[in-house]
């Protein structure tokens, strides 16, 4: 595969990788699927292009997504509309302080056969048994109920008693939370946030976008969303993402970003030691590379570039890196620290390998 090192095309060691291994027709399928989905979403959702792009990257990477934004930004509508465009089963769980784990996963009930009078336990599936699950306001339910999602998100199964119940494939959890109302909420613990591939901030729309929202929602809107993709095709595209080649240089670059968040480690910049309380774990590297593969295919490319890793650094790292009190007192958030880490990391292969600070990181 011939490409310059700035874009991560040079393979350093390992078996040779070739764009042709994917096949042009195979690779185009994902890019075309993206356009079909966007066309249908555009009938209902105005703007939010970056949010939709990152949600699709999460979907085709087999990841889960945490959306954070103030009320009224169409987070729930966006997710339910996406489920319609994908022709997948959809369930919405409204998380509340009195919600119990069995309300999410399901429970065993005693069922009696009217003919024989014999009684037996039967598992009644909960709303978690759907292809797309919206966990609405996930931070409004206690940790016991939040934890009911952990096994499902990681292992695609639910264990009740001694029985394991596999979940349907594909399985995609999109959770929302409100950042401005903290009374009566239970912040997600770091271990559970780590299960989410991305944490996406949903911002206010632009003037033109909000104008269009006002025009559409206060008049007659008879746009119907048509399903454009079935579960079988989504699974094939998810498998296709895994086949996208990635060079050793791009992997080293992703590792360099993540390992620079770990306070006290060799080669970490001084500003990280000063501003960060806890850094990202290995899942961050995995999701950066998987997300980079999906992003490359969505844009019609057959290999991962450095710009793919940079574009996904914030949604992957912002919830895996905890800033300390010193940063908070100065109004510095995780996104600003990530920007500074990207600025401090060389993109070319030679500069990265020759830098004394990164030699320490690679040797650690």
C-alpha positions in Angstrom: 0.0 0.0 0.0 1.8 3.1 -1.1 1.1 6.3 0.9 3.2 8.8 2.7 4.0 8.4 6.4 2.1 11.5 7.4 -1.1 9.7 6.5 0.0 6.5 8.1 0.3 4.6 4.9 3.8 3.1 5.4 3.7 -0.3 7.1 6.6 -0.7 9.5 7.2 -4.4 10.0 4.5 -7.2 9.9 2.9 -8.7 6.8 2.3 -6.4 3.8 -1.1 -4.9 3.6 -3.0 -4.1 0.4 -6.1 -2.0 -0.3 -7.2 -4.7 -2.8 -7.7 -7.1 0.1 -10.9 -5.3 0.8 -12.2 -5.0 -2.7 -13.5 -1.7 -4.1 -17.1 -2.9 -4.2 -16.9 -4.0 -0.5 -15.4 -0.8 0.7 -18.0 1.4 -1.2 -20.9 -0.3 0.5 -20.2 1.4 3.8 -19.8 4.8 2.2 -23.0 4.3 0.3 -24.8 3.1 3.4 -23.8 6.3 5.2 -25.3 8.5 2.5 -28.6 6.5 2.5 -28.9 6.8 6.3 -28.1 10.5 6.3 -30.7 11.1 3.6 -33.4 9.5 5.8 -32.2 11.2 9.0 -32.3 14.5 7.2 -36.1 14.2 6.8 -36.4 14.5 10.6 -33.1 15.8 12.0 -31.7 19.2 11.2 -28.0 19.6 11.4 -25.9 17.7 14.0 -23.8 16.3 11.2 -20.7 15.6 13.4 -22.9 13.9 16.0 -24.6 11.6 13.4 -21.2 10.8 11.9 -19.7 9.7 15.3 -22.9 7.7 16.1 -22.5 5.8 12.8 -18.8 5.2 13.5 -19.8 3.7 16.8 -22.5 1.5 15.3 -20.2 0.1 12.5 -17.4 -0.4 15.0 -19.7 -2.4 17.4 -19.3 0.2 20.0 -21.7 2.0 22.3 -22.2 5.7 22.6 -22.9 8.2 25.4 -24.6 11.4 24.4 -24.5 14.5 26.6 -26.4 17.6 26.0 -29.1 20.0 27.5 -32.8 19.1 27.0 -34.4 19.8 23.7 -31.5 19.1 21.3 -33.3 16.1 19.7 -31.1 13.4 21.3 -33.9 11.0 21.8 -35.5 11.8 18.4 -32.2 11.3 16.7 -31.7 7.8 18.2 -35.2 6.6 17.5 -35.1 7.9 13.9 -31.8 6.1 13.4 -33.4 2.8 14.5 -36.1 3.3 12.0 -33.7 3.9 9.1 -31.8 0.7 10.1 -34.9 -1.4 10.3 -33.9 -2.7 13.7 -35.8 -3.5 16.8 -35.8 -0.5 19.2 -36.5 0.0 22.8 -36.4 3.1 25.0 -35.7 2.8 28.7 -36.5 5.9 30.7 -34.1 5.7 33.7 -35.6 6.9 36.9 -34.6 6.7 40.6 -37.0 3.8 41.2 -36.0 1.7 38.2 -34.8 -1.8 39.2 -32.3 -4.0 37.3 -35.1 -6.5 36.4 -37.0 -3.7 34.8 -34.1 -3.5 32.3 -32.9 -7.0 31.8 -36.1 -9.0 32.4 -37.1 -11.4 35.1 -38.2 -15.0 35.7 -41.9 -15.6 36.3 -43.8 -18.7 37.4 -46.1 -19.9 34.6 -48.7 -22.7 35.0 -49.7 -25.1 32.3 -53.5 -25.0 32.4 -53.9 -28.5 31.1 -51.4 -30.3 33.3 -51.3 -27.9 36.2 -47.5 -28.1 36.1 -45.6 -24.9 37.0 -42.3 -23.8 35.8 -40.1 -20.7 35.6 -40.0 -18.8 32.4 -37.8 -15.9 31.6 -39.6 -12.8 30.4 -37.2 -10.6 28.4 -36.8 -6.9 29.3 -36.4 -3.9 27.0 -32.7 -4.6 26.9 -33.4 -7.4 24.3 -33.5 -5.1 21.3 -31.0 -4.2 18.5 -30.9 -0.5 19.5 -31.4 0.4 23.1 -31.9 4.0 24.2 -30.9 4.4 27.8 -32.5 7.8 28.4 -31.1 9.9 31.2 -28.9 7.1 32.4 -27.5 9.2 35.3 -30.9 9.4 36.9 -31.0 5.8 38.2 -28.9 4.3 41.0 -25.7 2.5 40.4 -27.3 -0.9 41.0 -29.5 -0.4 37.9 -26.8 1.3 35.9 -24.7 -1.8 36.4 -27.3 -4.0 34.9 -26.1 -2.8 31.5 -22.4 -3.7 32.1 -22.6 -7.4 31.1 -24.9 -6.7 28.1 -22.6 -4.0 26.8 -19.4 -5.9 27.1 -20.4 -9.5 26.5 -23.7 -9.2 24.6 -25.5 -11.4 27.0 -27.6 -11.2 30.2 -27.3 -13.6 33.1 -30.4 -14.3 35.2 -29.9 -16.9 37.9 -27.7 -19.5 36.4 -28.9 -19.0 32.8 -27.2 -16.9 30.2 -29.4 -15.2 27.6 -27.6 -14.0 24.5 -28.7 -10.7 23.0 -29.6 -10.2 19.4 -26.9 -9.1 16.9 -26.4 -6.2 16.2 -26.6 -4.7 19.7 -26.1 -1.0 20.1 -26.6 1.0 23.3 -27.0 4.8 23.1 -27.3 6.5 26.5 -28.1 10.1 27.1 -27.5 12.3 30.1 -28.2 15.9 31.0 -25.2 18.0 32.1 -27.0 20.8 33.8 -29.4 19.1 36.3 -27.4 17.2 38.9 -29.9 17.1 41.7 -31.1 13.6 42.2 -28.6 12.1 39.7 -26.0 9.4 40.0 -22.9 10.1 37.9 -21.8 7.1 35.9 -18.7 5.5 37.5 -15.5 5.6 35.4 -15.6 1.8 34.9 -19.0 2.0 33.3 -18.1 5.1 31.2 -15.2 3.1 29.9 -17.6 0.6 28.3 -18.8 3.4 26.0 -16.7 3.8 22.8 -17.6 7.5 22.5 -18.8 10.3 24.7 -20.4 12.8 22.3 -21.3 16.4 23.2 -24.5 17.5 21.5 -24.3 21.3 21.0 -26.8 24.0 20.3 -27.8 24.3 16.6 -26.6 27.2 14.5 -29.1 30.1 13.7 -30.0 28.6 10.3 -30.4 25.1 11.7 -32.7 26.4 14.5 -34.7 28.4 12.0 -35.3 25.2 10.0 -36.2 23.3 13.2 -38.8 26.0 14.1 -40.2 26.0 10.6 -40.6 22.2 10.4 -41.9 21.6 13.9 -44.6 24.3 13.9 -46.1 23.3 10.6 -47.2 20.1 8.8 -44.4 17.7 8.3 -45.4 14.5 6.6 -42.0 13.1 5.9 -41.8 9.3 6.5 -38.6 7.6 7.3 -37.9 4.6 5.2 -35.7 1.7 6.4 -32.6 1.5 4.2 -30.6 -1.3 5.9 -31.4 -4.6 7.6 -29.6 -6.3 10.4 -27.8 -8.7 8.2 -26.2 -6.0 6.1 -25.1 -4.1 9.2 -23.4 -7.2 10.5 -21.6 -7.6 7.2 -20.4 -4.0 7.3 -19.2 -4.4 10.9 -17.1 -7.3 9.8 -15.8 -5.2 6.9 -14.6 -2.5 9.3 -12.3 -5.1 11.0 -10.6 -5.9 7.7 -9.4 -2.3 7.0 -5.6 -2.2 7.1 -3.8 0.0 9.6 -0.1 0.7 9.6 2.2 0.3 12.5 2.9 4.0 12.5 -0.8 4.8 13.0 -1.0 2.3 15.9 2.1 3.9 17.5 0.5 7.3 17.1 -2.7 6.2 18.8 -0.7 4.6 21.6 1.3 7.8 21.9 -1.8 9.9 22.5 -3.3 7.5 25.0 -0.1 6.9 27.0 0.5 10.6 27.3 -2.6 10.9 29.5 -1.2 8.6 32.2 0.2 10.7 35.0 3.6 9.9 36.3 4.6 7.7 33.3 7.9 8.2 31.4 7.7 10.8 28.6 4.4 12.3 29.7 4.3 16.1 29.2 4.6 18.4 32.2 1.1 19.9 31.6 -0.4 16.4 31.9 1.2 15.8 35.3 -0.1 19.2 36.4 -3.7 19.0 35.1 -4.7 15.3 34.9 -5.7 13.1 37.8 -6.1 9.8 36.0 -5.4 8.7 32.4 -7.0 6.5 29.8 -6.7 2.7 29.7 -6.1 0.2 26.9 -9.7 0.3 25.6 -9.0 3.9 24.4 -6.3 2.6 22.0 -8.6 -0.2 20.7 -11.5 2.3 20.1 -9.3 4.8 18.5 -8.1 2.3 15.9 -11.5 0.6 15.4 -13.1 4.1 15.1 -10.4 5.1 12.6 -11.1 2.1 10.5 -14.8 2.9 10.4 -14.2 6.6 9.7 -11.9 5.7 6.8 -14.5 3.5 5.1 -17.3 6.0 5.7 -15.2 8.5 3.8 -14.5 6.0 1.0 -10.9 5.3 2.0 -9.3 1.8 2.4 -6.7 2.6 5.1 -6.5 4.6 8.3 -4.8 8.0 8.4 -3.4 10.0 11.3 -6.3 12.5 10.8 -8.8 9.7 11.6 -7.1 9.2 15.0 -7.0 12.9 15.6 -10.6 13.4 14.7 -11.8 10.7 17.2 -9.4 11.6 20.1 -11.9 13.8 21.9 -14.9 11.5 21.9 -12.7 8.5 22.8 -10.6 10.1 25.5 -12.8 12.8 27.1 -14.6 10.4 29.4 -11.6 8.2 30.1 -9.3 11.0 31.3 -10.1 12.7 34.6 -8.7 16.3 35.1 -7.7 17.3 38.7 -8.7 20.1 40.9 -6.0 22.4 39.6 -7.4 22.1 36.0 -11.0 22.6 37.2 -10.0 25.7 39.2 -8.6 27.2 36.0 -11.6 26.2 33.9 -9.6 23.6 31.9 -11.5 20.6 30.8 -10.4 17.3 29.3 -11.0 18.5 25.7 -8.5 21.3 26.1 -5.9 18.8 27.5 -6.5 16.5 24.6 -5.9 19.4 22.1 -2.6 20.1 23.8 -1.6 16.5 23.7 -2.3 16.3 19.9 -0.3 19.5 19.4 2.6 18.0 21.3 2.6 14.8 19.3 4.5 14.6 16.0 2.5 13.2 13.1 5.4 12.0 10.8 6.9 8.6 11.4 10.5 9.9 11.6 9.8 12.7 14.0 7.8 10.5 16.3 10.4 7.7 16.4 13.4 10.1 16.9 11.8 12.3 19.6 13.6 11.6 22.9 10.3 11.9 24.9 8.5 9.4 22.7 11.4 7.0 22.8 10.8 6.9 26.6 7.1 6.2 26.0 7.9 3.4 23.5 10.3 1.9 25.9 8.1 2.0 28.9 
